[in-house]
Amino acid sequence: MRLFEALDSLGRSLDVRFRGWRPMLLFAGSLLFMTLTVAILPRPRELPPTPSVALFESEPDIRVLLRTLRPHETEKINGSPLTFDRNEARLGERTMSLPSLVRPGSNDSGIRVGEHTYPGVLELSLSGEDLELINVVPLETYLEGVIEAEMGLHFPDEALMAQAICARSYAAVRMIARQERNWHVGNTQATQVFRGVTRNPSRSRSIVVRSGAAILTYTQKPFEGLCSSSCGGVSRSAEEAFGSSVPPPLQGGVTCNDCDDVSTYEWNASCSESDLSRSLGTNATGIVRMEQSKSGRLVQAIFATSRGERALTGTRLKSLLGRSALSTWITSLNLSGGRLRAEGRGFGHGVGLCQYGARGMARRGIPFEDILHHYYPQMEIRRAWAESE
């Protein structure tokens, strides 16, 4: 007991003696902790100096088609209804001749179109009898929105850096190919998903800036940085997917061991036998065979029917199976109990970068350059425009 009393007395004495120093000691301890944290944590990596292929003199604007309005349709712009008739548009109480520009307010908070807010300016332009709503925005600002919509800002830095370079490559190729057209890209999965201003501008801006205006090239020529959500274990050639001749980096067939932990790696889907028979034009009685491509994707399925053999392409069958069928990589089919059941792998066309695969590689500490080299063999990283002085 005396020992405990002595220790208690000593503790009280020290507490009284150093009480005045306590705030300073706490401040010094906090400062030391912050210094050690900064020293220990990894610093963001930037793209090493790379030569330019000079596609553009400086950062260009990209023209993004947000929506096409038919006559008598409306859309809300900054909360006011937009309508048009012939060569004239009405935005709330304001009447404008076409084409015309809508600019952000004095606070530069962007332009709200429907449910999303977009940076830059909004161009209203006639196309035949329709009205096109086109977002004209600096390319790098556009990419901030793309990496959030396509991948998500919660992904690791190295995966996002790879996505930014892919997205810039895709956009650059489209801008060159469509420079005489009214717009370059849409805002849906048909091109690249873009929903405007991001929810974390400082993070999205940091990723895009650190990606250094870089694009994917082969023999110093840019190519589209095609991506899909999850490849299912093996990517495929763009030629196989889309039927066009492509450079070696897009010839696909690389193994991916990093997307097998996501729900879309394997999937199940089904449709009724009556829907299948309707698509075949006659009653289906069984499955004869499945014809698959080199990568394993379904080219066509041959069915036995009351009128002989009938075929459905992989694309048509995927559509028939509904939203649960995430790709044409259909690995098995079973027709029984009044339903056609399918098993498959992957989400998307499977060409180029596997987004969840890139996430897995980044989590293993693999830098973005090596991620890109894995999914685009023989590619080279180049700048789309020279660094500003």
Protein Blocks (a to p, Z undefined) as FASTA:
>chain_A
ZZmmmmmmmmmmmmmmmmmmmmmmmmmmmmmmmmmmmmmpccdddddddddehlafbdcd
ddddfbdcdehiacdeehiacddehjaccehjbccdddddddddfkonojaehjbccehj
dddddehjbccddddddfklmmmmmmmmmnopkbcfklmmmmmmmmmmmmmmmmmmmmmb
mbfbdcbfklcgcebjafblmlmmmmmmmnoopacdeehiacdddddfbeolpacdfklm
nopacdfklnghiacfklmmbfklpccddddfklmmmmnopacfbdfbdcddfkopafbd
cdddfebpadddfklmmmmnommlmbfbdfbdcdeehiacdddededjhpajafklmmmm
mmnopafklmmmmmmghiacddfbdcdZZ
